[in-house]
């Protein structure tokens, strides 16, 4: 599948008043995109990069809503320009089970002994044939209170 936009363009409107914080979403997205199955420390090449990721997460201006806001706005604009667009949703479990310590906010997963969250990404596709990803419209995390099958909507 081909993403038609660059991370730099998508996050360029994300301004955190601090140049380092403003650049980090693009840098982190690039690194995580190159190695999506790896942990944060394994995805980064240097200790300073790892530290930057965790510092960003601790910064009061950097919120889960604010980081993707520009990308979401631009994705919705591209979706509206399409005659037909598929919005495809799926559900992924993010396991946060820790034997010694519970993670705050983690809920039950498919087995009661497992704790974590469900992530419900919604991706926009121009068409099934083109295999071109228009954008990630939204991601809806939940703590296990919502369960359901994947869905696909034609708009």
Secondary structure, DSSP 8 states (H G I E B T S, - for coil): -EE-S-HHHHHTT---SSHHHHHHHHHHHHHHHHTTTS-HHHH-SSHHHHHHHHHHHH-TT--HHHHTHHHHHHHHHHHHT-SS-EEEE--EEEE---SSS--TT-EE-SSTT-EEEEEEEEEEES-TTT-EEEEEEEEEEESSS-----EEEE-
